[in-house]
Amino acid sequence: MQEIGKLVRDIMKDAGMEEAGKLAEIREVWPSLSANARHAEPYRLENGELFVKVDSHAWAQELRYSVAELAEEIKRRKGIEIRSVKIKVNFK
C-alpha cells in the first residue's frame, strides 16, 4: 500500500500543484527543524525558493543564520531541494 503522503503528492503533481504539495510536506516537519521554527512559518514555495514569514526582525536575523541547515534538513527528511529562502517580517 502506498503511503498517503506519496499518494497526495502524485495527485497534486497531476493537477499541476506539485509545489503546493511540497510546501505542505515542509510545513509538516517545520516545527521540528529548529527552536526558531515556531517564530517562522513557510507560506510559499516557488521554483525551489521558500518564502517564510517571521514574527520580528530579530527572528528574521536568527533564521538567516540557519537557512543552510534548514534547507539541508528539509532535503534530508523530505527530499525537497531548497535553492534559497526569502524572509518576510509579518508582525502579528
Residue pairs with C-beta under 8 A, 6 or more apart in sequence:
5 25
8 21
8 24
9 18
9 21
9 22
9 25
12 18
12 20
12 21
13 21
19 45
19 46
19 47
20 45
22 45
22 78
22 80
23 42
23 43
23 44
23 45
25 78
25 80
26 42
26 45
26 50
26 74
26 78
26 80
27 41
27 42
29 73
29 74
29 77
29 78
30 37
30 40
30 41
30 42
31 37
31 38
33 70
33 73
33 74
34 66
34 69
34 70
36 59
36 62
36 63
36 66
39 54
39 55
39 56
39 59
39 62
39 63
40 52
40 53
40 54
40 55
40 59
40 63
40 87
41 52
41 53
41 54
42 50
42 51
42 52
43 51
43 52
43 53
44 50
44 51
45 51
47 83
48 81
48 82
48 83
48 84
49 82
49 83
49 84
49 85
49 86
50 71
50 74
50 82
50 84
50 85
50 86
51 85
51 86
51 88
52 63
52 85
52 86
52 87
52 88
53 87
53 88
53 89
53 90
54 60
54 63
54 87
54 88
54 89
54 90
55 89
55 90
55 91
55 92
56 89
56 91
57 89
60 87
60 89
63 70
63 85
63 87
64 87
67 85
70 82
70 85
71 82
71 85
74 80
74 82
75 81
75 82
